[in-house]
Amino acid sequence: MTLRRRPDWSLYLVTNRTLLGNRVPEEVIGAAVLGGVTAVQLREKDLPTRDFVEIAARLRNVLKPLGIPLIINDRPDVALAAGADGVHLGQRDVSCSAARKILGPAALIGLSVETERQAEEAESLEIDYLGVSAVFTTPIKTDTAMIWGLEGLRRLRGRSRHPLVAIGGINAANVAEVIEAGADGIAVVSAILGADDPEAAARDLRRRIEDARLRRIG
């Protein structure tokens, strides 16, 4: 594990093998990073553990020299074996405290929150960010407990001490209002991986994020 730091969650890419198709994951993700992606989550729900670790290790070798954190979805054991920077947990995964014991004090730990009650309970946890899911409806994840919407995101921003990474249905058309509503960053899948040019798509999203931040500050 690397030394603990304060990552930039501005543009958080979540992987999806279906959207990658026949493209080489390291090449597509590397291009997205060149465009402005600041963190990457490797999400694999059905791979054998050995394959998951091997893919994670290859991706780590691409991202580490660039200073981009690699987060593993759900699996602290895979994160540890691959030398990833941390793990993202859902409400039904291993607890944050257990993940911390497995990965150590330097690990980055994120937690999905799908209701206001879950977000309130997360205030007592020593974690690095909340994944606010889902802000808008999305065909990629259909089992969320609620849709936060922009007003829900604003309410959460006023109550939470954690960085907020918004996910769910976010794209170039609505990213600005998500940032203006209080998100510290956005997590996207299809907005980058579904694009013909992932680097250009990431660059456009990052520009919109930074412009929205300037308006929020102003």
PyMOL commands that set and color helices and strands:
alter all, ss='L'
color gray80, all
select helices_A, chain A and resi 17-20+25-35+49-66+76-82+96-103+116-122+149-159+175-180+190-193+198-217
alter helices_A, ss='H'
color red, helices_A
select strands_A, chain A and resi 11-14+39-42+70-73+86-89+108-113+129-133+164-167+185-188
alter strands_A, ss='S'
color yellow, strands_A
deselect
rebuild
show_as cartoon
